[in-house]
Amino acid sequence: MAYTNSPQNRTVLLKSISSIQKMKKKIILVSLLLAGSFCANAQVEKSKTVTITADLQTSMQFNMPGGGSPNIDFEFRTINNFKKGLGGYLNSNYAFYGQIESTANWKLIMQAKTNFTHSDGATTMKLDNLGVTVEWRGKNKVYNKAKKRPLAVSKSSVLLLDQYRGRTNAGTKKDNEFNVFFEMGTRRGNMNQKSLYQQNLKKGKYQVEVDFITVENIR
């Protein structure tokens, strides 16, 4: 039906426009109220920072059950003793038992603290007449450089036990227990290849102090 510009039609049109304008106002008003509602419900946050510090200290103990430091005595009395030597791997007559309890990885080093000196205070014999082997008895797995085959005593540090392929060897006494065996004049391993008999040493008592040192293994 065609639209005519009659007074009646103009009145209807104006009412429709007014109605639409009112709706628009209502829609805008509702939207503003909703927006205000979201703002009113927004969460307020405040924070405080707590700093945590962990200080990990190394604890290491090297024990020789039985108390004190052991004395190892070799007595060479026969020609056979002088030619073949005394002591050796698993010979408990010339040994000590050790344990290491540690919170860190470690290694065991041997080092002569003094020369192998005669009681006259002047005469010495070569340190490499004395050798050491280690029997490992602990639960941990370690690298034993002196297993069955002796390493000669030296003024320089000699590594005896170390970590095995990067595995930890930290642990309790039962994790890290071992026997250390001494031998003298046996010519085994990298020890002096001349027997005590061949060296024609001055007879009498000789003495040397050997340190066994546990060191934290930092890699």
C-alpha positions as CSV (number, residue, x, y, z in Angstrom):
1,M,0.0,0.0,0.0
2,A,1.4,3.4,-1.0
3,Y,2.4,5.9,1.8
4,T,0.6,9.2,1.8
5,N,1.7,12.3,3.5
6,S,-1.5,12.8,5.5
7,P,-1.6,14.4,9.0
8,Q,-2.7,11.0,10.3
9,N,0.3,9.2,8.7
10,R,2.7,11.9,10.0
11,T,1.4,11.4,13.5
12,V,2.0,7.6,13.3
13,L,5.5,8.1,11.9
14,L,6.5,10.4,14.6
15,K,5.2,8.0,17.3
16,S,7.3,5.2,15.7
17,I,10.4,7.3,15.6
18,S,9.9,8.3,19.2
19,S,9.4,4.7,20.1
20,I,12.6,3.6,18.4
21,Q,14.5,6.4,20.1
22,K,13.2,5.3,23.4
23,M,14.3,1.7,22.7
24,K,17.7,2.9,21.7
25,K,18.0,4.8,25.0
26,K,16.8,1.7,26.9
27,I,19.3,-0.5,25.1
28,I,22.2,1.9,25.8
29,L,21.1,2.2,29.4
30,V,21.0,-1.6,29.9
31,S,24.4,-1.9,28.3
32,L,25.9,0.7,30.6
33,L,24.3,-1.0,33.7
34,L,25.9,-4.4,32.6
35,A,29.3,-2.8,32.1
36,G,29.0,-1.2,35.5
37,S,28.1,-4.6,37.0
38,F,31.3,-6.2,35.6
39,C,33.4,-3.4,37.0
40,A,31.8,-3.7,40.4
41,N,32.6,-7.5,40.4
42,A,36.3,-7.2,39.3
43,Q,38.6,-9.0,41.8
44,V,41.2,-6.9,43.7
45,E,44.5,-8.5,44.2
46,K,47.5,-7.7,46.5
47,S,50.6,-9.9,46.8
48,K,53.6,-10.4,49.1
49,T,56.8,-12.2,48.0
50,V,58.4,-14.8,50.3
51,T,62.1,-15.7,49.6
52,I,63.2,-19.3,50.3
53,T,66.9,-20.0,50.9
54,A,68.4,-23.5,51.0
55,D,72.0,-23.8,52.2
56,L,73.4,-27.3,51.4
57,Q,76.5,-28.0,53.4
58,T,79.0,-30.8,52.9
59,S,79.4,-33.2,55.7
60,M,82.1,-35.8,55.4
61,Q,83.5,-38.3,57.9
62,F,86.4,-40.8,57.4
63,N,86.2,-43.5,60.0
64,M,88.7,-46.2,61.0
65,P,86.7,-48.5,63.3
66,G,88.8,-49.5,66.3
67,G,89.9,-46.0,67.1
68,G,92.9,-44.0,66.2
69,S,95.2,-44.4,63.2
70,P,96.6,-48.0,62.6
71,N,100.3,-48.8,62.7
72,I,101.4,-51.3,60.0
73,D,104.6,-53.2,60.9
74,F,106.7,-55.2,58.4
75,E,109.3,-57.5,59.9
76,F,111.9,-58.8,57.3
77,R,113.7,-61.7,58.9
78,T,114.5,-64.2,56.2
79,I,116.2,-64.1,52.8
80,N,112.8,-65.1,51.3
81,N,111.2,-62.1,53.0
82,F,113.8,-59.8,51.4
83,K,113.4,-61.4,47.9
84,K,109.6,-61.8,47.7
85,G,108.4,-59.1,50.1
86,L,105.6,-59.1,52.6
87,G,101.9,-58.4,52.7
88,G,99.5,-58.0,49.7
89,Y,95.9,-58.1,48.6
90,L,93.6,-59.7,51.2
91,N,96.5,-60.1,53.7
92,S,94.8,-58.9,56.9
93,N,98.1,-58.7,58.8
94,Y,98.9,-55.5,57.0
95,A,95.6,-53.8,56.6
96,F,93.0,-51.3,58.0
97,Y,89.3,-51.1,57.6
98,G,87.7,-47.8,56.6
99,Q,84.3,-46.1,56.2
100,I,83.3,-42.9,54.6
101,E,80.0,-41.1,55.4
102,S,79.3,-38.1,53.2
103,T,76.5,-35.9,51.9
104,A,78.6,-35.1,48.8
105,N,80.5,-37.1,46.2
106,W,84.0,-37.8,47.2
107,K,87.4,-39.4,46.2
108,L,90.0,-41.0,48.3
109,I,93.7,-40.0,47.9
110,M,96.9,-41.4,49.3
111,Q,100.0,-39.4,49.9
112,A,103.3,-39.9,51.8
113,K,103.7,-37.2,54.4
114,T,107.3,-38.0,55.1
115,N,110.3,-39.8,53.5
116,F,110.8,-43.5,54.3
117,T,113.6,-42.8,56.8
118,H,115.9,-45.0,58.8
119,S,116.1,-44.6,62.6
120,D,119.5,-42.9,62.1
121,G,117.6,-39.9,60.7
122,A,119.6,-39.7,57.5
123,T,119.3,-42.9,55.5
124,T,116.2,-43.4,53.4
125,M,114.7,-46.0,51.1
126,K,112.5,-45.4,48.1
127,L,108.8,-44.9,48.8
128,D,107.8,-47.1,45.9
129,N,108.9,-50.1,47.9
130,L,105.5,-49.7,49.6
131,G,102.3,-50.4,47.8
132,V,98.5,-50.3,48.5
133,T,95.5,-52.3,47.3
134,V,91.8,-51.7,48.1
135,E,89.0,-54.2,48.6
136,W,85.6,-52.4,48.1
137,R,82.8,-53.7,50.4
138,G,80.2,-50.8,50.2
139,K,76.8,-50.8,48.6
140,N,77.7,-47.9,46.3
141,K,79.5,-48.5,43.1
142,V,82.9,-46.8,42.8
143,Y,85.9,-46.7,40.6
144,N,88.6,-48.7,42.5
145,K,92.0,-47.8,40.9
146,A,93.8,-50.1,43.4
147,K,91.7,-53.2,43.0
148,K,94.0,-56.3,43.5
149,R,96.9,-54.6,41.7
150,P,98.9,-52.2,44.0
151,L,99.6,-48.6,43.5
152,A,103.0,-47.4,44.9
153,V,103.2,-44.9,47.7
154,S,104.4,-41.5,46.6
155,K,105.0,-37.9,47.8
156,S,102.6,-36.9,45.1
157,S,98.9,-37.6,45.6
158,V,97.7,-41.0,44.4
159,L,94.0,-41.5,43.6
160,L,92.6,-44.8,45.0
161,L,88.8,-44.5,44.9
162,D,86.6,-42.2,42.8
163,Q,83.0,-42.0,41.4
164,Y,82.1,-44.6,38.9
165,R,81.0,-43.1,35.5
166,G,79.4,-40.1,37.2
167,R,77.3,-42.1,39.6
168,T,76.9,-40.6,43.1
169,N,79.0,-42.2,45.9
170,A,77.5,-40.0,48.6
171,G,76.0,-42.2,51.4
172,T,76.3,-43.8,54.8
173,K,79.1,-45.8,56.3
174,K,77.6,-49.0,54.9
175,D,77.4,-47.5,51.5
176,N,81.1,-46.7,51.6
177,E,83.2,-49.3,53.4
178,F,86.5,-50.9,52.3
179,N,89.7,-52.5,53.3
180,V,93.2,-51.1,52.6
181,F,96.0,-53.6,52.3
182,F,99.7,-52.8,52.4
183,E,102.6,-54.7,50.8
184,M,106.3,-54.1,50.8
185,G,109.1,-55.3,48.5
186,T,106.7,-57.4,46.3
187,R,107.6,-55.6,43.1
188,R,103.9,-55.8,41.9
189,G,102.0,-53.1,40.0
190,N,104.0,-49.9,39.7
191,M,106.1,-50.6,42.7
192,N,109.9,-50.7,42.7
193,Q,110.9,-53.6,40.4
194,K,114.0,-54.4,42.5
195,S,113.6,-56.5,45.6
196,L,114.8,-55.3,49.0
197,Y,117.5,-57.9,48.7
198,Q,118.8,-56.5,45.5
199,Q,118.7,-52.9,46.8
200,N,121.2,-53.8,49.6
201,L,119.6,-51.4,52.1
202,K,121.1,-50.5,55.4
203,K,119.6,-52.8,58.0
204,G,117.5,-51.3,60.8
205,K,114.1,-49.7,61.3
206,Y,112.6,-47.4,58.6
207,Q,109.4,-45.4,59.1
208,V,107.1,-43.4,56.9
209,E,103.8,-41.6,57.5
210,V,101.1,-42.0,54.8
211,D,98.0,-39.8,54.7
212,F,94.7,-41.1,53.4
213,I,92.6,-38.1,52.4
214,T,88.9,-37.8,51.5
215,V,88.2,-34.9,49.1
216,E,84.8,-33.6,47.9
217,N,84.5,-34.4,44.2
218,I,83.3,-31.3,42.4
219,R,82.8,-31.6,38.6
